[in-house]
Amino acid sequence: MELLAVELLPAEECDNAFVVGVFSLLDTMLGIPLDKALESISLPETVVNALLHHTGVLAPFLELAKACESADDQLFATTAES
């Protein structure tokens, strides 16, 4: 996600994009809901918005990363275009 964001966002948001990408599967890794996993971690609002609410400047990058991981070429193409 960081590499996708580097062309479009300020450096600070690129760092946040990296965090979103890393934490996007935290619930799966820990076996608990994502909101519970993030309760004890202080994160920037843009990171929380993308991870929990699918909103904000980083949400489209997360959506694209998930589409890429889905192995659904049509979903990936559609998401990349949007």
N, C-alpha and C positions, 0 to 999 in steps of 0.2 A: 504494500500500500504506500509506503514511503516513496518508493521509486515512481509510482504513478503520480503522486502528489507533487513531486519536485518541480514539475513543469508548470504547475498551475497555482500553487499556494506558497505563502511565505514560509521561510525555514522553520519557524516555530510550529506551524501547522503540519509540516512534513514530519517533524518529530512526533507530534500527536498521532499522525496517521500510522506511524510505526507501532505506537502503543496500542492503537485500536486493532491493528492487524494481529498483534501478539495476543491481546486479551480477548479476541473474538471467539476463541474456543476454550476460554477459561472454565466455563460451566461444564463442558464436556470433559476436560482434563480433571476437574475436581469432583465431578458428579453431583454438583449442586446448582441451583438456579443462578444465572449470571448476576442478578441484582443482589443476591446474598453474597456471592463471591467478591463483589466490588464494595460491599459495605465498609470493610476495614481498610480500604485503599483510598488515598486522596488523589483524585484525578482531575485534570482540567475539565471544564464544563463541555467543551467540544467533544472530548473523548466519551464522557458519560452520555451525552446526547446521541452520539452515533451508536454506541453499544446498546443502550437500553431503550432509546426512543426512536431510533432509526431516522434521526433528524439532524440538521446542521450541515456544515460544509464538508464533513468527513463521511457522512452517510452514503453518498453516491460511490465513494471509493470502496467502502465496505461492501456495498451491494455488488459492485463489479468483481471484487475479490471472491465473494461467495459464488457468483455466477461462474467465474473461472474454475473454481473448485468443484462445481456441480457436474462437469463433463457434459453439459447440455450446450452444444454449440449454438443453437438458436437463441437460448436464454442469454448466453454470453454476448452474442452479436447484438441483440436487442438492447441489453444493458449498456454495452460499450457505446452504442449510438446515442443513447439518452444521456 
